[in-house]
């Protein structure tokens, strides 16, 4: 189904000389020491929408976030404004204020075609409260900013699974539309996953284990995946649930994920789909400064698993090579560390070399593909992580539901 039947896009409104609140997702990976942006893929992904709106002489007011309070990479958005300006080849004004006097004055002073990036919306505690759209629509942020704008546009597919104020609070109050990225993501993912070419393999990695059993069950039940390959911390967690002693160092990396409930869910999924779930047969650890592959039969190890081992890579490459659709969400290991990017790089390379449909989701996986110069060869790179998983699980996406409601309320 085309997304234009569900909600409005940029084609449905005349933005000339109008003020547009544009919510984007430019949450970027940062260098821990300098806090400089090390991958601006998400910034580049919103350029088409920003350029189109400013080209139509809209006054563009951007709402965005970087990380969240309490995290080391929670920062202001000055760096993001500089990089957006560079990619647009046009000035982007910036104020470190979201809805106060400075922000309101900056909005009022915008000329048609100008772009303004406000401060990190997650500076406001009310932004991150998981409330429904009706409650958020009565928030202080919406009350302060909605009267200053004519339209709301959401191009933040990466956070479309969250019911947060700047994402769902504005559509009930004003005419709203999706940006080009949001519409393209949803249309492409529907096309890719509603009827995948067979055989279809899903590679699930990264650090979040709690959601993985449910995700496996849903993609298997829906017929999206014929085989699931587990790598990264998710792979380690399932090995542990299967009874492999992965060692204290690897268990520590899983933190609070290894709960009895998660173990039980993993065990139940493996009992139903065990023949179609492939786990690593070895892990790569750092020993005396070198990468060493350790068989699961030789575990535990004192060192933490930093990547899948060479045997696992070769095993998984063969499965991927035989697939017609390959989807990867989450890296296979600590690809930022020299010597331990091997698993992630070779699995992505296998996806693009087999001639089938290749899809990558999540910021870290997309960043890895770019780092290895493979992103341009992937059939489709999604900007979403949690949003992509929500989409695959066929669960309602709060932002999409809010845009649908706005279309009913305001047309056209």
N, C-alpha and C positions, 0 to 999 in steps of 0.2 A: 504493500500500500504506500502510495506517495505521501510523505509527511505533510504536503500542502493540503491534504484533505483533513488533517488532524488539527493543524494550527497555522497561523499566518506566518509568512516569510517576508523578506524585504520587498518582494514583488507586490505586496498587497497594500502598501501605503506610499504616500507622497511625503518625503522627508524634507523637501526643500524649505530652508529657512526655519526648520523646526528644531527643538531641543530634544535630543535622544539620550536616555540613560541606557548605556550599553554595559551589560555584565559579561565579563570574560573570565577565563581561567588561564592565568599566566603564572601559575605556581611552578617555579623553576628550580632545578637542582642548583645548589650553591656550593662554592668552595668553603670548607669549614673554617679555614684560616682567614681568608680575605672577605668572605661573604659575597664575592663577585659571582655573577651568573655564569655557569659553565656550560649550559646548554639552553639556547633560546628558542627551541623548536616550538614551544607553546606560544611564545610571543609572535613568531612568524606565522603561526596557524591562524591568528585572528586578523592579520593584515588585510586580507581581501574584504572582510566586513567593514573594518574601520575606513579603508580607502574608499569603498563604495559609498558609505554614508557621508563622509566628508566631501567626496566628489559631487554628491547631490546637494551640497551646501547645507547639510545638517550641522548643528552644533552638537558635537559628540562629547558626552560626559561618561567616562569609563569608571566602572566599579570593579574592583579586583581584590585578590588576597594573595598573600605569600605565607604558607605554612599556618601555624596557629600558636596562640599564647602557650608559653612553657616549652616550646621547641627551640633548638639552637638556631634554626634557619628562619625564625619569625622576624621579619625585617620590614622596613618601609619599602616603598615602591619607586624610589628615585632612579635606581639602576634600571628597572623595568621601563620607565618612561624614556630613558636615554636610548635603550635598545629598540623600543618601539619607534621612536623618532628616526633612528638610523634605518630601520627596515622600511618605514613609510617614505623615507626621504622627505620628511616634512616635520615641522616643529610639533612637539607634544608638550603642552604645559603640564605642570604637576604641582599639587599642594598636598602636604601631609595632614590633611583634614578630610573627614568623610561627610559630615553634615552640619558642621559649625559655621560660624560667620565667615571664616576664610573660604570655605568650600562654596558657600552660597554666593559670596561676592565674585568668586572666580567663575562660577556658572553664569551669573548675570552679565559678566563682561565678555563672554564668548561672542565672537563674530561668526557668521555662517562659514562652514568649512573648517573651523578650528577644532582641535582635539584637546581635551583636558583629562588627565588621569588623577583621580582622587586618591586619598590615602588608603591604607590596608583596611578593608572593611572588618577584618577580624580583630581590629583594635576595640571594636564595640562588642561587649559581652553578649548583647542581645542578638548579634548576627549568628552566633553558633548555637543558639538554643534550638533544639529540634522540636519546633512547634508546627502546627498545621498552617496552611496558607491564610486562613481567615484571621488567625491570631497574629501572624506576622504582618498582615496587611494593615493592622492597626498600630504598628510599631512606631517608635519615634523616628526611625530612619525614613520610613515610607512617608510619614506625615511631613517630614522636613523636605524631602527631595521630590516627591511626586508632583506637588504643585508647581515646581520649577521646570517641568519637562512636559512634552507633548506625547512622547512614545517611550516604551521600554522595549529593548531588544536583548535577548539572551543568546550569547554565543559560547556559553560555558558548559560544553558537553561533559568535560571532565568532572564537573561537580553536579551534574543533572540528577544524581541519585540522592542528593541531600535536600532536606526541607529546611532551608535557612533563609533568613530574612531577605537579603539582597537577591536571592534566587526565586523565591515564590511570593514575596510580599507585594511586589509591584503589579503583576498581571491582573489581580482582581480589581485594581484601582485605575487602570489606564490601558489604552490600546497597546497590544504587545505582539511581538513577532520573534521568530528564531533568526539568528544570524546565519550566514552562509555555511560556517563550519558545523553548527548544530544540525542544520537540515541535511547537509551532506553526510555527516556521521550516521544519522539515523537511517537515512535512505540506503546507504551502502551496507550497513550492518544487517538491515532487514534482507537485503538482496543476498548477502553472503551466507547468513545463518538459517534462513527459512528453508532453504533447499540446497545444502552443501553437496559438492561433488564428492563421490566416494572413491576410495576410503578417505575418511576424515579423521585427522589426529589433532588432539588438543594437548599442548605442552603447558603445564601450569607450574610456575615457580614462585620466586619472590619470598617474602617473609611471613605473610598472613596465612596461618594454617586453619584457623577456626572456620572460615567460610568454605574451605576447599571440599570437605565431604559433601556439603549441600550442593555445591556447584557441580561436582562430578555426577551426583545423582540426577540433577536436572538435565544436564546435557546428554546423559545417557538415555534418560526417559524420553526426551524430546527428539532423539535420533540425530542430534547434531554431531556427536562424536562416536566413532567406531572404536577408537583407542585413546586413552588418556596417559600421557607421560608426565610423571611428577619429578621435578628437579628442585634445586635450591633448598630453602628451609622447609618447604612443603614436602619435598621428597624425604628429607631427614626425619620429619615428624611422622610420616607414614611408615618409614622403616622402623622407627621406635615403636609405633603402634603394632607393627607386625612381630615385634619381639626382638629386634636387633638392638644390641647395646651400642648406641652411637657415641657414648662417652660423655663425661661431665661437661667438657668444653663445648661440644655441639649442643647438648641439652640446654646449657646456659644461654646460647644464642636464641633459643626459642622462647625464653622468658616465661610469660604466663600462658603461652599457647597450649602447653601440654597438660591440659586439665582432664580429669576423668571423663567429662562429657565429650570433649573433643576426641579423646581416645576411642570412646565407645562409638561415636559417629563414624570415625575412620574405619574401625573394625567392621561395622555393619556394612559400609559401602564396599569394602574389600570382599566381604563374604558374598555379596550379590554380583559384583562386577570384577572380581579378582583377576579373571583371565584377560580382561581388557584394560587393566590398570598396570602400567609398567613402572617399576621402581628402579632406582640406581643399583648397580651391582658393585660399585666401588665409589670412593670419595677421594678427592684430591686435598691433601693437607700440606702445610709448609713445614719441612723438616730440614734443619741445618741450612736454611736459606733457599731450599730447592722445592719444586713441586714434586710431590710423591703421591702416587695412586695407591690406596689401601682398599683391599677387598672387604666387603661386608663380613666375610667369614673370619677376617683378621681383626675386626673391631672388638672392643673399643680402642680408640687412640687417645693419647693425651692431648693431641693438637685438635683444634676445631676443624670441621670440614668446611673448606672455602670454595669448593667447586665440585661438580661431578667428576669422577675419575675417567681415565682413558677407555676402560672397558665399557662403561656406561655410554660414553660418547659414541663409540662405534656401534653399539647395540641400537641406540636411538636414531642414529643417522640412517640405518637401514630401514627402519619403520617410516621415517619421514620421507625417504627417497621413494617409497612405494605409494605415498599418499597423493590424493588429488586436491585435498584441502588441508592446509596446515595452519593452525592458530596457536600463537604463543603469548602468554600473559605472565610476566615475571621472569627475571633472569635466572640462569642455572647456578649462579654463584656470585662471588664478590668480584665482578668483572672489572671494577675500578682498580683492583690490585694486580700489578704486573705478574704474569704467570698463571693467574686464576680467571682470566677472561676466556680461556680456551673453550670451555663447555658452551657458554652463551654464544660465542662467535661461531663455533662450528655448527650448532643447532640452527641458528639463523641462516647460515650459509647453505645448509642442507635444504631449508625451506625454499630458498630462492632458486636453487639449482635444479630442483626436480621438475620444473616446468608447470607445476600446478598452481592453485590459488594460495597465496600466502598472506596471512593477516597477523599483525602485531598490535598488541594493546598495552597501555600503561606507560607512564612517563619514563620509568627506568629502562624498560625493554626498548622503547623507541629511541631513548638516548644511546643505548648500547648499539642498536642498529646503525645509528648515525656515526658513532665512534668507529665502527668497523667498516664504514663506507658501504653499507648494505641497504640503507633505508630506501634509496632510490630504486632498488631492485625488488623491494617487497610490494606485493599487489596493493595492499592497503595498510596504512599505519594509523591507528586510532589514537586520539589524544586522551582517551578515557582510561582509567584504571578501575576504580570502584564503580563508576558509571557503566563501564563496559560489562563488568560482571553482573550488575543489576539487569542490564539489557539482556544478557545471555540467559539469566535465570527467569526471564519473562515476568519480572516483578515491576509494579508501577514505578515510574520515575517522577518524583514530585515536580520537577521543573516542566516536564512535558505536560503533566496534568494541569499545571497552572497556565501554560500557554493555551491549552485546549479551552480552558474555562474563559480565558480572556477573549478568545475568538467568538465564543457564544455570547458573551456580554457586550462586546464592542464591535463585532463584525470584522472586516466589511462583509 
